[in-house]
């Protein structure tokens, strides 16, 4: 997969220009504020102190959350289109699955915190979510991963693909997965990438060998 093209599709999409609001101040006739002696000029504006900044009600761990910063300014529709072209999941499911992983505690996932601070945590999410909506998105993500896994393993075991074709499928899938991790802010070293690819290749070899043994056994029984 071409990371440069993907970056242009996700990160460059977020480039925006700030609109400058018009200054709609009412014109004032100097004569309106003239003094009775005709010297002109009204009373100066009172010196009003600036209001003290209000203390932020955003939790500290939310303020420090640094994932998805590479997507500042990205639009939800563009992110969703990118994922739809390459995966089964939506942008909503992707973001919330990651947040549920990062905000997991010993007693469970902080659904309320995620939902109330969703726009603060993920640049392309603009609305808050209820805890029920967060849980629904997480459950949808899990279900799609299981279904995609079953579909892939069946394709690998049914002898539809050759070994070389399966290697190509795994390579493309790995590239997409690595790109999504990089966008989230995960820095993968070369050694980590090679180790992950080797583990995947080992598993796939075992799957192919097991499926061949299963087919041979069924043939012998016939």
C-alpha positions in Angstrom: 0.0 0.0 0.0 1.3 3.5 -0.8 1.5 5.3 2.6 2.1 8.7 0.8 -1.2 8.4 -1.0 -3.0 7.4 2.2 -1.5 10.3 4.1 -2.7 12.6 1.4 -6.2 11.1 1.7 -6.4 11.4 5.5 -4.0 14.1 6.8 -4.1 16.6 3.9 -7.9 16.4 3.9 -7.8 18.2 7.2 -6.2 21.3 6.0 -8.5 24.3 6.6 -8.4 28.0 6.5 -9.7 30.1 9.4 -12.5 32.4 8.4 -12.3 35.9 9.6 -15.5 37.3 11.0 -16.7 40.7 9.9 -16.5 43.5 12.4 -20.1 44.8 12.5 -19.7 47.7 14.8 -22.3 50.4 14.6 -21.1 53.7 13.3 -21.4 56.5 15.9 -22.0 60.1 15.1 -19.4 62.2 17.0 -22.1 64.7 17.8 -24.1 62.2 19.8 -21.5 62.1 22.6 -20.5 65.8 22.5 -20.2 67.5 25.8 -22.7 70.3 26.7 -19.9 72.9 26.3 -19.2 71.7 22.7 -15.8 70.3 23.4 -16.9 67.0 22.0 -15.8 63.4 22.8 -17.8 61.2 25.2 -16.7 59.4 28.3 -13.9 56.9 27.7 -14.7 53.2 27.8 -14.5 51.9 31.3 -11.5 49.8 32.2 -13.1 46.4 32.6 -10.7 43.7 33.8 -10.5 40.5 31.7 -12.5 37.7 33.1 -10.5 35.0 34.9 -10.1 31.8 32.8 -12.5 29.2 33.9 -11.0 25.9 35.1 -11.4 23.2 32.4 -13.8 20.4 33.2 -12.0 18.1 30.7 -10.3 15.3 32.6 -6.5 15.4 32.8 -6.0 12.1 31.0 -8.2 13.3 28.2 -6.2 16.5 27.8 -3.0 14.5 27.6 -4.4 11.9 25.1 -2.2 12.1 22.1 -3.5 9.5 19.6 -5.0 10.5 16.3 -3.1 13.8 16.4 -1.9 13.1 12.8 -5.5 13.5 11.7 -6.1 17.0 13.1 -8.7 18.6 10.9 -9.6 15.4 9.0 -13.3 15.0 8.2 -15.3 12.0 9.3 -16.6 11.3 5.8 -13.1 11.1 4.4 -11.8 8.8 7.1 -14.9 6.6 6.8 -14.4 6.3 3.0 -10.8 5.3 3.5 -11.7 2.5 5.9 -14.7 1.3 3.9 -12.3 0.8 0.9 -9.9 -1.4 2.9 -11.7 -2.8 5.9 -15.1 -3.9 7.3 -15.1 -1.2 10.1 -16.3 2.3 10.1 -14.4 5.4 11.4 -16.7 5.4 14.4 -15.9 1.8 15.2 -12.2 2.3 14.7 -12.0 5.3 17.0 -14.1 3.9 19.8 -12.4 0.5 19.7 -9.0 2.2 20.2 -10.4 4.4 23.0 -12.0 1.4 24.7 -8.6 -0.3 24.7 -6.8 2.8 26.0 -9.3 3.7 28.7 -9.7 0.2 30.1 -9.4 -0.2 33.8 -9.4 -3.1 36.2 -13.2 -2.8 36.6 -14.0 -2.3 32.9 -14.0 0.4 30.2 -14.7 4.0 31.0 -17.7 4.3 28.6 -19.0 7.6 30.1 -15.6 9.4 29.9 -15.1 8.2 26.3 -18.6 9.3 25.2 -18.6 12.7 26.9 -15.2 13.6 25.7 -15.2 12.0 22.2 -14.7 15.3 20.2 -11.7 16.1 22.5 -10.2 12.6 22.0 -10.6 12.1 18.3 -10.3 15.0 15.8 -12.8 13.7 13.3 -15.5 12.9 15.8 -17.7 16.0 16.4 -20.5 14.7 18.7 -20.6 13.3 22.2 -21.9 9.7 22.7 -23.9 8.1 25.4 -22.3 5.1 27.2 -24.8 2.9 25.4 -23.7 4.2 22.0 -20.0 3.7 22.9 -20.7 0.1 24.0 -22.7 -0.5 20.8 -19.8 0.7 18.6 -17.4 -1.5 20.5 -19.6 -4.6 20.2 -20.0 -3.9 16.4 -16.2 -3.7 16.0 -15.7 -7.0 17.9 -18.4 -8.8 15.8 -16.9 -7.6 12.5 -13.4 -8.7 13.5 -14.7 -12.2 14.3 -16.6 -12.4 11.1 -13.7 -11.2 9.0 -11.4 -13.7 10.8 -13.7 -16.6 10.1 -14.0 -15.5 6.4 -10.3 -15.3 6.0 -9.5 -18.6 7.7 -12.1 -20.3 5.6 -10.6 -18.9 2.5 -7.2 -20.1 3.6 -8.3 -23.6 4.5 -10.7 -24.3 1.6 -7.8 -24.5 -0.9 -9.3 -21.7 -2.9 -6.0 -19.7 -2.7 -2.6 -20.9 -3.4 0.2 -20.4 -0.9 1.6 -17.4 -2.9 -1.9 -15.8 -3.1 -2.4 -16.1 0.6 1.0 -14.5 1.2 -0.1 -11.6 -1.0 -3.4 -11.2 1.0 -1.5 -11.2 4.3 1.0 -8.7 3.0 -1.7 -6.3 1.9 -3.6 -6.7 5.2 -0.5 -6.2 7.2 0.3 -2.9 5.4 -3.2 -1.5 6.0 -3.0 -2.5 9.7 0.4 -1.0 10.2 -0.8 2.3 8.5 -3.7 2.5 10.9 -1.5 2.0 13.9 0.9 4.7 12.6 -2.0 7.1 12.2 -3.0 6.4 15.8 0.5 7.4 16.9 2.0 4.0 17.4 5.7 4.0 16.4 6.7 0.5 15.1 10.4 -0.2 14.9 11.7 -2.3 12.0 12.4 -5.2 14.4 8.8 -5.1 15.7 7.4 -5.1 12.2 9.6 -8.1 11.2 8.7 -10.0 14.3 5.0 -9.4 13.7 5.2 -10.5 10.1 7.1 -13.6 11.1 4.5 -14.5 13.7 1.8 -14.1 11.1 3.7 -16.2 8.5 4.2 -18.9 11.1 0.5 -19.0 11.9 -0.4 -19.1 8.2 1.9 -22.0 7.6 0.4 -23.9 10.4 -3.1 -23.2 9.1 -2.2 -24.4 5.6 -0.6 -27.6 6.9 -3.6 -28.3 9.2 -6.0 -27.8 6.3 -4.0 -30.0 4.0 -4.0 -32.8 6.6 -7.8 -32.4 7.1 -8.5 -32.6 3.4 -6.2 -35.7 3.0 -7.9 -37.4 5.9 -11.3 -36.8 4.3 -10.1 -38.1 1.0 -8.8 -41.3 2.7 -12.1 -41.9 4.5 -14.0 -41.7 1.2 
